[in-house]
Amino acid sequence: MRRIVLGSILPTLFIAIWEISSRSGLLTLESLSRPSDIVRAGIGGLTDGSILVATGQTFETALLGLTFAAVAGIIAGAVLGLSPVLERVVNPTIEALRPIPAVAFIPLALMMFGFGVSMEATIVAYACLWPILIVTISAVRAIEPRLLEVADILEMTFAERLRKIILPAAFARINVSLRVAAGIALVVAVTVEIVLNPRGLGYSLMLAQQSLRVDVMYAQLLWLCVIGYALNALLRNIGPAAIALSRASR
Amino acid sequence: MQLRAERTVPGVAGRTAVPAVSMHKVSLAYGASSPTRRLILEKITLDVREGEFLCIVGPSGSGKTTLLRIFAGLVQPTAGEVRYRGQLVSGPSRERAIIFQDYSKALLPWRSVIGNIALSLEAEGVRPAEQQPIIAALLAKMGLERAANQYPGQLSGGMQQRVQIARCLAQHPKILLMDEPFGALDAMTRQALQDEILALSREQHMTVVFITHDLEEAIYLGDRVAVLGDTPARIVELIDVGLPHPRDQLTTREDPRFLAHRHRLFGLLRRA
């Protein structure tokens, strides 16, 4: 409680000075709005649903891309982590593709898919794939070899091995990579929307800027901050929750 | 298959039965080219009879573990052949359970004792409803009832090794391959587990191959004891123990035959 009070001194002071100075005419920058106007714009956007619709659209593509990257990255990572030979074959290709910025694929993706969900989700998936793939490879390689021998002796199929040995053993590390990738997914989705995709939070930010609604723009920035924080908190708790759930079911 | 069996066991006089597992001129080397090539096992021929308790002793680093892993099918020999009930071994099988020395690494730390035992049954495709009585029986047999819902990290070494044995029994093996299973345990726990595994193997007529560096353990447990010589390892001696069952930690170890075996093997190992 004390920490919250102490921590909120600076932001409160900052907002107060901002509000007072812009009301008294001391501050007349076009790129600045008043905190009170921003809050009003935010409430307006939330009540008429425009912010929520845009959030839904951004999340839809971000999650779609992330899910795609997670499934592909974890399965490919498990296979490559288990087979050093295959990993040596694939690794140069990974290292060649990985440094290409995902947003550089926007023009190509636009030609392939046109505007809309698939184009954006593809770029999100590309950006999210690498951290998940690379962490999964190293996590699988770090699995205690005895456990894999136990799976050998029990003649487990690859699917069984993946579900019962590999994923639980590598779970903690893979979970971290998913958290990192989720942050990337949001960034990339909003970026694609700002650059050209006419949907989601990025697009409404651009609309607000072009119609000189600075207050709406700030309100949306604030909203992005809130959902980014919420997303991270959610993912941080998914790990322990999943462990508790899997233990309860045993 | 009968013909084949008779052909593969000419060394064992008077025996026409197919051995449980056998090695014929098995060699194993690491490294391909000659300067780095290291021969670990050299032309090992060994039959493990159905239902017997065979102990293999040898100095540490002599390739005992590798030998056992070849029996399990986890390692493929560079030369020679391994047969399980007459058929060539090409990989691991549920019928040949292996109990690792490092029990803490062989258990799934995220599963409870019950969950670890259930792993074998799940792999076999036993339905959850049918798993329960089997697991309950194994928990009782291995004295694990009170630890049933605990996780491996919460258990002592002896208890963890019991869990591993229970999991191996759950896979209904025909052969138990044990790699110095009690080497890391204290003396009291070791003796208790020795007697339990001995009783278990006799009660279920299980074939056991037991690796140890402890001579007395080998003589106490084994129907036969094979002595493995230094690198590259060969079988330097194979003795019939011939001590009566049931064996007893006190009287068996004081038996003159026990002491005679001990003398002989001790001399062999010192030379090996």
Interface residues (C-beta under 8 A of the other chain):
Chain A: E144 R146 L147 E149 V150 D152 I153 L154 E155 M156 E160 K164 I165 P168 A169 F171 I243 S246 R247 R250
Chain B: A72 L74 G91 P92 S93 R94 R96 A97 I98 F100 D102 K105 A106 L108 W110 R111 S112 I114 G115 A118 L119 S120 E122 A123 E124 Q171
